[in-house]
Amino acid sequence: MTDVGGWPRFDRAPSVAFIDVDGTLLAETTTYLFARILMRRGLLRRSSLLRALYHGLQHRFGRLDYGALIAYGLKCIATIPVVELERIAYENFAEHVRPRLYPGVVDHFNALRAMGTPLVLVSSSPGLVIEPLRIYLGCADSLTTKVVISRGRLVGIGHGPPCYGEGKLFWAEEWAGRHGLAMSEAVAYADNWSDRALLGRVGRAVVVHPGKRLARLARERGWDVARPGKPPSSA
């Protein structure tokens, strides 16, 4: 295991990089940031924001009931047109997400992409929330929980498991299989105990600011541990 202050180096390009978002690329929960900006614009009740914060804490401790979270979240924003949610998501990214990215994130993943490794975000956050980040980092794709859109509104959860816990591994394997890429030659980045299934399946795993349980597992498995510095901003 290599314990580095920033990000690991690669002598050989991984087949694909599967990258968790919350806690891995930034020191915050993107769903909470999005809920907060919706509340500030009068589109979400304060109680909904507190619920999002509670679920963010549950995620941090690896105890999130993601099915309950996504069902609740979709209900809260069901009346808001998707096009409006997408517009706000870009504003949220510029104002609140990008300033919270860990130092070195952009340079590290630019270098990995330059080696020929496709970058794929794997996140429990809604797809429209992380789409601006996907574009900003030049990612080939993003894997999130499938949702159903009807008449321009989010109306429910789509097919397949939620992209959380074992679900992240499900969608990563499905993506790699469709593109003919070996999971044994892939790398995964994550920060949470709930991500251990995906981390254990790839050829190289990188854990970012892990908690005690994940740090212990990383030592046992010989995984890389990255501890980047504080984000430039926490505004």
NUSEGU-574794 format. One line per 8 residues: number of its first residue (from 1); for each residue x, y, z of N, C-alpha, C. Coordinates in steps of 0.1 Angstrom, whole numbers, always signed. Example, Ala and Ser with C-alpha at 12.3 -4.5 7.8 and 13.67 -1.06 7.14 Angstrom:
1> +132/-57/+78/+123/-45/+78/+132/-33/+78 ~ +128/-22/+71/+137/-11/+71/+129/+0/+79
***
This chain:
1> +8/-12/+0/+0/+0/+0/+9/+12/+0 ~ +5/+22/-8/+12/+35/-8/+3/+45/-2 ~ +8/+51/+9/+0/+62/+16/+6/+75/+12 ~ -1/+82/+4/+4/+95/-2/-4/+107/+3 ~ +2/+118/+3/-5/+130/+8/-15/+135/-2 ~ -13/+132/-15/-23/+137/-25/-29/+125/-32 ~ -24/+122/-44/-31/+112/-53/-20/+103/-58 ~ -24/+90/-61/-15/+80/-65/-10/+82/-79
9> +1/+76/-82/+7/+76/-96/+5/+62/-102 ~ +5/+62/-115/+3/+50/-123/+14/+49/-133 ~ +21/+37/-133/+30/+34/-143/+24/+29/-156 ~ +12/+23/-154/+4/+18/-165/-10/+23/-164 ~ -16/+26/-176/-29/+32/-176/-40/+21/-172 ~ -48/+24/-162/-59/+15/-159/-69/+14/-170 ~ -76/+3/-171/-86/+1/-182/-97/+12/-181 ~ -101/+15/-169/-111/+25/-166/-110/+29/-151
17> -113/+42/-148/-113/+47/-135/-128/+49/-130 ~ -132/+42/-120/-146/+44/-115/-144/+53/-102 ~ -151/+64/-102/-148/+75/-92/-160/+79/-85 ~ -160/+76/-72/-171/+81/-63/-170/+96/-62 ~ -180/+102/-58/-180/+117/-57/-180/+123/-43 ~ -190/+120/-35/-191/+126/-22/-181/+121/-13 ~ -172/+130/-7/-162/+126/+2/-149/+121/-5 ~ -150/+119/-18/-139/+114/-26/-133/+125/-34
25> -141/+132/-41/-136/+144/-49/-138/+157/-41 ~ -148/+157/-32/-150/+170/-25/-154/+166/-11 ~ -152/+175/-1/-154/+172/+13/-169/+177/+16 ~ -178/+171/+9/-192/+175/+11/-201/+165/+4 ~ -214/+166/+7/-224/+157/+0/-231/+166/-10 ~ -230/+162/-23/-236/+170/-34/-251/+171/-33 ~ -258/+161/-28/-272/+162/-27/-276/+172/-17 ~ -269/+173/-6/-271/+183/+4/-269/+197/-1
33> -258/+199/-8/-256/+212/-14/-267/+216/-24 ~ -272/+207/-32/-282/+209/-41/-295/+213/-34 ~ -298/+205/-24/-310/+207/-16/-310/+221/-9 ~ -298/+225/-5/-297/+238/+1/-299/+250/-8 ~ -294/+249/-21/-297/+259/-30/-311/+260/-34 ~ -318/+248/-35/-332/+248/-38/-340/+255/-27 ~ -336/+252/-14/-343/+259/-3/-341/+274/-3 ~ -329/+278/-6/-326/+292/-7/-335/+300/-17
41> -339/+292/-28/-347/+298/-39/-361/+295/-37 ~ -365/+290/-25/-379/+288/-22/-385/+276/-29 ~ -377/+267/-34/-383/+255/-41/-383/+243/-32 ~ -378/+244/-20/-377/+232/-11/-379/+237/+3 ~ -387/+230/+11/-389/+233/+25/-376/+231/+33 ~ -375/+238/+44/-363/+237/+53/-363/+222/+59 ~ -375/+217/+61/-375/+203/+67/-369/+193/+57 ~ -370/+196/+44/-364/+187/+34/-349/+188/+34
49> -344/+200/+36/-330/+202/+37/-324/+195/+49 ~ -331/+195/+60/-326/+188/+72/-326/+173/+70 ~ -336/+169/+63/-337/+154/+59/-325/+151/+51 ~ -322/+159/+41/-310/+156/+32/-297/+156/+40 ~ -296/+165/+50/-284/+166/+59/-283/+153/+67 ~ -295/+149/+72/-295/+136/+80/-290/+124/+72 ~ -295/+123/+60/-291/+112/+51/-276/+113/+47 ~ -271/+126/+46/-257/+127/+43/-249/+122/+54
57> -253/+124/+67/-246/+119/+78/-247/+103/+78 ~ -258/+98/+75/-260/+83/+74/-250/+77/+64 ~ -249/+84/+53/-240/+80/+42/-225/+80/+47 ~ -222/+90/+55/-208/+91/+60/-205/+79/+69 ~ -215/+74/+76/-212/+63/+85/-216/+50/+79 ~ -219/+50/+65/-221/+38/+58/-235/+31/+62 ~ -244/+39/+67/-257/+33/+71/-269/+39/+63 ~ -267/+44/+52/-277/+51/+44/-287/+41/+38
65> -300/+44/+40/-311/+36/+33/-313/+44/+21 ~ -306/+41/+10/-307/+50/-2/-320/+49/-9 ~ -327/+37/-8/-340/+36/-14/-349/+46/-8 ~ -349/+47/+5/-358/+57/+12/-354/+71/+8 ~ -341/+74/+7/-337/+87/+4/-342/+92/-10 ~ -340/+83/-20/-343/+87/-34/-358/+88/-35 ~ -366/+80/-28/-380/+81/-29/-385/+94/-23 ~ -379/+98/-12/-383/+110/-5/-378/+122/-13
73> -366/+121/-19/-361/+133/-27/-369/+135/-39 ~ -373/+125/-46/-381/+126/-58/-395/+132/-55 ~ -400/+128/-44/-413/+134/-40/-412/+149/-37 ~ -401/+153/-31/-399/+167/-28/-398/+176/-40 ~ -392/+171/-51/-390/+179/-63/-398/+176/-75 ~ -409/+168/-72/-417/+162/-83/-424/+173/-91 ~ -426/+185/-85/-433/+196/-92/-424/+205/-99 ~ -411/+204/-98/-401/+213/-104/-397/+207/-118
81> -399/+215/-129/-395/+209/-142/-380/+205/-142 ~ -377/+194/-149/-364/+189/-150/-354/+200/-156 ~ -359/+207/-166/-350/+217/-172/-346/+228/-162 ~ -355/+231/-152/-352/+241/-142/-342/+235/-132 ~ -344/+222/-128/-334/+215/-119/-320/+214/-126 ~ -320/+212/-138/-307/+211/-145/-300/+225/-145 ~ -307/+235/-147/-301/+248/-147/-296/+252/-134 ~ -303/+249/-123/-299/+251/-110/-287/+243/-106
89> -287/+231/-111/-275/+222/-109/-262/+228/-114 ~ -263/+234/-125/-250/+240/-131/-246/+252/-122 ~ -256/+260/-117/-253/+271/-109/-247/+266/-95 ~ -253/+255/-90/-249/+249/-78/-234/+244/-79 ~ -231/+238/-91/-218/+234/-93/-208/+245/-93 ~ -211/+256/-100/-201/+267/-101/-200/+274/-87 ~ -210/+275/-80/-210/+283/-67/-206/+275/-55 ~ -209/+262/-55/-207/+254/-43/-200/+241/-44
97> -200/+235/-55/-193/+222/-57/-179/+224/-61 ~ -177/+231/-72/-163/+233/-77/-153/+239/-66 ~ -158/+249/-58/-149/+254/-48/-145/+244/-37 ~ -153/+233/-36/-150/+223/-25/-142/+211/-30 ~ -139/+211/-43/-130/+200/-48/-117/+199/-40 ~ -113/+187/-37/-100/+186/-30/-89/+191/-39 ~ -78/+197/-34/-67/+201/-42/-61/+189/-50 ~ -58/+192/-62/-52/+182/-71/-61/+173/-78
105> -74/+174/-76/-84/+166/-83/-83/+168/-98 ~ -84/+180/-102/-84/+182/-117/-71/+178/-123 ~ -60/+181/-118/-47/+177/-124/-45/+162/-124 ~ -49/+156/-113/-47/+141/-112/-56/+134/-122 ~ -68/+138/-124/-77/+130/-133/-75/+135/-147 ~ -70/+147/-150/-65/+151/-163/-54/+142/-167 ~ -44/+140/-158/-33/+132/-162/-37/+117/-164 ~ -46/+112/-157/-51/+98/-159/-58/+97/-172
113> -66/+107/-175/-73/+107/-188/-63/+108/-200 ~ -53/+116/-198/-43/+117/-208/-35/+104/-211 ~ -35/+95/-201/-29/+82/-203/-38/+73/-211 ~ -51/+77/-214/-60/+69/-221/-70/+62/-213 ~ -71/+65/-200/-80/+59/-191/-94/+66/-191 ~ -105/+60/-195/-118/+67/-194/-122/+69/-179 ~ -127/+80/-176/-131/+83/-163/-146/+82/-162 ~ -151/+75/-152/-166/+73/-150/-169/+76/-136
121> -178/+86/-134/-183/+89/-120/-193/+78/-116 ~ -192/+74/-104/-201/+64/-99/-207/+70/-86 ~ -219/+74/-86/-224/+82/-75/-239/+79/-71 ~ -242/+80/-58/-255/+78/-54/-263/+91/-56 ~ -256/+102/-59/-263/+115/-61/-271/+114/-74 ~ -282/+122/-75/-289/+122/-88/-281/+126/-100 ~ -283/+120/-111/-275/+122/-123/-275/+137/-127 ~ -286/+144/-126/-286/+158/-130/-277/+167/-121
129> -275/+162/-109/-267/+170/-99/-253/+169/-102 ~ -248/+157/-107/-234/+155/-109/-230/+157/-124 ~ -240/+159/-133/-236/+161/-147/-226/+173/-149 ~ -228/+184/-143/-218/+195/-145/-204/+191/-140 ~ -203/+183/-130/-190/+178/-125/-184/+168/-136 ~ -193/+160/-141/-188/+150/-152/-182/+158/-163 ~ -189/+168/-168/-184/+176/-179/-171/+183/-175 ~ -170/+189/-163/-159/+196/-159/-146/+188/-158
137> -147/+175/-154/-136/+166/-153/-133/+159/-166 ~ -142/+160/-176/-140/+153/-188/-142/+139/-187 ~ -152/+135/-179/-155/+120/-177/-163/+115/-189 ~ -160/+102/-192/-167/+96/-204/-181/+93/-200 ~ -184/+91/-188/-198/+87/-184/-200/+89/-169 ~ -212/+88/-165/-215/+88/-151/-226/+77/-148 ~ -224/+70/-137/-233/+59/-133/-241/+64/-121 ~ -254/+65/-122/-262/+69/-110/-275/+61/-110
145> -283/+63/-100/-296/+56/-99/-305/+60/-110 ~ -310/+51/-117/-319/+54/-129/-332/+60/-124 ~ -337/+70/-131/-349/+77/-127/-358/+77/-140 ~ -371/+79/-137/-381/+80/-148/-386/+94/-149 ~ -385/+100/-161/-390/+113/-164/-402/+113/-173 ~ -413/+120/-168/-425/+120/-176/-430/+134/-177 ~ -433/+139/-189/-438/+153/-191/-429/+163/-184 ~ -416/+160/-185/-406/+170/-180/-404/+170/-165
153> -410/+160/-158/-408/+159/-143/-402/+146/-139 ~ -395/+145/-128/-390/+133/-123/-402/+126/-115 ~ -405/+114/-120/-417/+107/-114/-414/+94/-107 ~ -402/+89/-107/-399/+77/-100/-386/+71/-103 ~ -383/+60/-97/-370/+53/-99/-371/+43/-111 ~ -360/+43/-118/-360/+34/-130/-356/+20/-127 ~ -352/+12/-137/-349/-2/-135/-335/-3/-129 ~ -333/-15/-123/-320/-18/-117/-319/-13/-103
161> -308/-17/-96/-306/-13/-82/-302/+1/-81 ~ -304/+8/-69/-299/+21/-67/-284/+21/-68 ~ -278/+32/-72/-263/+32/-74/-257/+35/-60 ~ -258/+26/-51/-253/+28/-37/-249/+14/-32 ~ -237/+13/-25/-233/+1/-19/-230/-10/-30 ~ -236/-21/-29/-235/-32/-39/-240/-27/-53 ~ -249/-17/-53/-254/-12/-66/-243/-5/-74 ~ -233/+1/-68/-222/+7/-75/-214/-4/-82
169> -212/-15/-76/-205/-26/-83/-213/-31/-94 ~ -226/-33/-92/-235/-37/-103/-233/-29/-116 ~ -235/-16/-114/-234/-7/-126/-220/-6/-131 ~ -210/-6/-123/-196/-6/-128/-193/-18/-136 ~ -197/-30/-132/-195/-42/-139/-203/-42/-152 ~ -215/-37/-152/-223/-36/-164/-217/-27/-174 ~ -211/-15/-169/-205/-6/-178/-192/-12/-185 ~ -184/-18/-176/-172/-24/-181/-174/-35/-191
177> -185/-43/-188/-188/-54/-197/-193/-48/-211 ~ -201/-38/-211/-206/-32/-224/-194/-26/-232 ~ -184/-22/-225/-172/-16/-232/-160/-25/-234 ~ -162/-38/-230/-152/-47/-232/-139/-45/-224 ~ -141/-39/-212/-129/-36/-203/-129/-45/-191 ~ -117/-49/-187/-115/-58/-176/-115/-51/-163 ~ -124/-55/-154/-124/-50/-140/-111/-52/-133 ~ -104/-63/-136/-92/-66/-130/-81/-56/-133
185> -83/-48/-144/-73/-38/-148/-78/-24/-145 ~ -89/-23/-138/-96/-10/-135/-91/-5/-122 ~ -93/+8/-119/-91/+14/-106/-104/+20/-101 ~ -106/+20/-88/-117/+27/-82/-113/+36/-71 ~ -119/+47/-70/-117/+57/-60/-130/+59/-51 ~ -128/+58/-38/-140/+59/-29/-135/+63/-15 ~ -145/+67/-7/-141/+71/+7/-149/+64/+17 ~ -160/+57/+13/-169/+52/+23/-169/+37/+25
193> -172/+32/+37/-173/+18/+40/-183/+11/+30 ~ -194/+18/+27/-204/+12/+18/-198/+9/+4 ~ -187/+15/+0/-181/+13/-13/-171/+1/-14 ~ -170/-6/-3/-160/-17/-3/-162/-28/-13 ~ -175/-30/-18/-177/-41/-28/-170/-37/-41 ~ -172/-24/-45/-165/-19/-57/-150/-19/-56 ~ -146/-14/-45/-131/-13/-42/-125/-27/-43 ~ -131/-37/-38/-126/-50/-37/-126/-58/-51
201> -133/-52/-60/-135/-59/-73/-125/-55/-83 ~ -119/-43/-82/-110/-38/-92/-96/-42/-90 ~ -87/-40/-100/-73/-43/-98/-66/-34/-89 ~ -70/-22/-88/-63/-12/-79/-74/-3/-72 ~ -73/-2/-59/-83/+6/-52/-76/+18/-45 ~ -83/+29/-45/-77/+41/-38/-88/+46/-29 ~ -85/+47/-16/-95/+52/-6/-90/+66/-2 ~ -100/+75/-1/-97/+89/+1/-102/+93/+15
209> -93/+98/+24/-97/+101/+38/-106/+91/+44 ~ -102/+78/+44/-111/+68/+49/-113/+69/+65 ~ -125/+64/+69/-128/+62/+83/-120/+50/+88 ~ -121/+48/+101/-113/+37/+107/-115/+23/+101 ~ -128/+20/+99/-130/+6/+93/-124/+5/+79 ~ -127/+15/+71/-122/+14/+57/-106/+15/+57 ~ -100/+23/+66/-86/+24/+67/-80/+11/+71 ~ -86/+4/+80/-81/-9/+84/-82/-19/+73
217> -93/-19/+65/-95/-28/+54/-85/-25/+43 ~ -82/-12/+41/-72/-8/+31/-58/-13/+35 ~ -55/-13/+47/-42/-18/+52/-41/-33/+49 ~ -52/-40/+52/-53/-55/+50/-52/-59/+36 ~ -58/-51/+27/-58/-54/+13/-47/-48/+5 ~ -39/-39/+11/-29/-32/+4/-33/-21/-6 ~ -45/-15/-3/-50/-4/-11/-42/+9/-9 ~ -43/+17/-19/-37/+31/-18/-46/+39/-9
225> -40/+48/-1/-47/+57/+7/-43/+71/+3 ~ -52/+79/-1/-50/+93/-5/-55/+103/+5 ~ -47/+112/+10/-52/+122/+20/-49/+136/+15 ~ -57/+140/+5/-54/+154/+0/-58/+164/+10 ~ -52/+176/+8/-54/+187/+18/-68/+193/+18 ~ -71/+203/+26/-84/+208/+27/-88/+215/+14 ~ -101/+215/+10/-105/+222/-2/-102/+237/-1 ~ -100/+243/-13/-97/+257/-13/-108/+266/-7
233> -120/+261/-7/-131/+269/-2/-141/+260/+5 ~ -148/+265/+15/-159/+258/+21/-171/+268/+23 ~ -172/+277/+13/-182/+288/+14/-196/+282/+12
***
